[in-house]
Amino acid sequence: QAAASAPKRSAFTVAVPEVWSEPEPPVDLEPEPPTDESPADEPSSAFGSLGLDDRFLAHVFNRHRVEGVIHLAAKKAVEESVRRPSLYYRENVEGLRVLLDQSAAAGVENILFSSSAAVYGDVATLPITEDTPCRPVNPYGQTKLAGEWLVAAVGVATGMRTMSLRYFNVAGTLSAELADASVANLVPILLHAIRDGDRPHIFGNDYATP
């Protein structure tokens, strides 16, 4: 998913359930613009393969005066990233490069990049702080750290204001169509167990978890 903010009446959201792998779905190059009857802050939507389709991105940026981009689209299954590292580098790093290039060409001033606490790897001391060394232990974490470097470098080169946020376990979504129901996520695992009347199981012996 990614969101792009723009001034009133031209505000819109670009939403993608995930960065698609092959084969890619068709791209709708005609997103419906807001009407005069719509609330000023009501977004319109455009759907396409965000990171790897520069034609789609160029169309969206040309159609709207975008001031900021919130980049949330990425492949994020750690186990899959170990099996298919080249896919993760293509989707998470190359896709980000395409987005940054198109954002810079369109004069976008701000970008917020969704990174991950996976950039830290296996840490020896807690709590983790921003000064904790980054030593990712899987391709997913590596691509997120590479993404941070790329975002920062583009910011220096273009004057774009950038920020990268590192998350641990994220839960919740603004709309149902953007929900991530993957059973590989901690919060859904716990909620599904409770819903089914089971006791959630948390594995590991490094904490005294009941």
N, C-alpha and C positions, 0 to 999 in steps of 0.2 A: 504494500500500500504506500501511497505517497500523497501528500496534500500540498497544494500550491495556493498561496494567499495573494489576493489582488485587491484593488480598491473597490468601494461599493459599486453595485450594479454589474461589475465585471468579475466579482469574486467567484471562484469555482474550486472544485476538488477533482483531482485525478486519482482514481481509486483502482488498484489492481489487487485481486486476491492474493497473488504471489507472482514472483518473477517466473514466467513460464519457461519450461524446458521444451525441447523439440517434441512434436511439431508445434509451432506457435499458432494461436487462434487468429482469426482475421481481425484487423484493426478498424475500428469505427473512427473515421476521420472527420465526422461531422457531429461533435458534441452539441447538445441543445443549449443555447445561451439563455440566461435569465430573461424573463419578460418584465415589462414595466409594472405588471401587477404583482410580481414576486416581491417578498420582503427584501430589503436592501442587502441583508447579510445572508440570504439563502443561496447556497452554492448550486451550481450546475455540475454535471459530471461528464467525464470523458473516459472511455475504457480502452486500454490497449496494452501491449507489452512494453512496459515502462522503460526498463533499463537498456534493452537491446534494439529498440526501434527508434533511430534518430529521426526518421521521417515523421513518426507520430508525435514525438516530443517537439520537433520544430513547428509542426502544425499548431499544437496547443500553445506554445510560447508566442507564435505569431498572432494567434487569435485573441489572446488576452495579455494584458499588461501585468505580468507576474512580478511581485516584489519579493516573495520568499517561498522556499520549498522546504517541506518536511519530508525527508526521505526515510521511509520505513520498509521498503521492499527488499527482501533478501531470502535466500535459502538458509534454513537455520537448524536442520536436523544434524546433530553432531555425528551420529553413527553413519548417516548417509554421506557426510562430508569426508569421512575416512575411506569409504568405498569409492567415492566419485570426486576426488579433489579437483580435477580439471573443471568439472561442472560448477563447483562452488566458486572457483576463481573467475570463471566466465561470468556467471550470474551476479556475484557479489562485488567483484572488483571491476571487470570490464563494463558491466551494466552501470555501475556508479560513474565510471569515467564518461560514458556517453551522456548520462544525465548532467554531469558537471560541465561538460563541453557545451551542451545546448543551453544550460542555465547561464553560463558566462556569455555566450553569443547573444542571448536575449537581454542581457543587462540585469539579471537577477541580482539583488543586493544581499540576500540573506539565505543561508542554508543550514538546516538543522539535521544532523546525521544520527540515525539510530544505530549505535554501536552495541557492545555487549560486554558483560563482565567476563566472558570467555577469553578476553584478551589477556587476562591475568594468569591463566593456567592454574597449576597446582601451587598455591601459595603456602609458605612455611609459617607465616605469622598473621595473626588477625588482630584488629580489624583491617580490612583492605582500605587503603586510601589512594588518592590520586598519585601519590609518590611511590606506591607499590610497583616494582618492576613488572613489565608486561612480558610474559613468556607463554604464549598460547601453546597448547599441547595437541591441537587438532586443526585440520584445515578450516573449519568454520571460524574458530577464533583467529586464525591467521588472516583470513580474508577480512574480518572486521578490523583488525589492527592495521592492515594495509589500507583499508578504506579510510580510517582516521588520518593516516599519513597523507593520502591522496587529497582528502578534503582540505586539510591544513595547507598543503602545498598550493592547491588551486586558489585558496583564499589569499595567500601571500602574493601569488602571481597576478591576480586580477583585482584585488581590493575587496573581494566579496567577504562579508562577515560570516564566519562559520562557527559552529559548535558541535561537538560530538558528545552524546550522552551514553553512558555505560549502564546497562540494566542487569539485574539478577533475574528474579522471577516476576514477569509482568502478567497481569490479568486484567480483563475488562476491555470493552470496545464500545465505540459510539453507536454502531449500528450492527444488526445481526449479520448482514452480508459481509462484514469485515471480520467476523469472529473466527478465531483459530481453535478448532475443536480437536486438535491433534492430541492423541492419548500420550504423546511423548512429553507433554508439558506438566509440570508439577501440580499447579493449581487445578486443572481439569481432572487429573488423576485422583486428587483428594475429593473433589466435589462429586465425581462419578461414583466413587466408593460410598460416600455418604448417601447419595441419592438411591443407591441400590441396597442400602441397609447394611453395608459391610463396614468393617473397621479399616481405615486407611493404613497401609503398610509403608513405613519409611525405612529403607535399608541403610545399613552402615553401622559401624561400631565405634566411631570417634566422638559421638555425643550420647549422653544419657537420655535418649528419646524414649518416652513411655510406649 
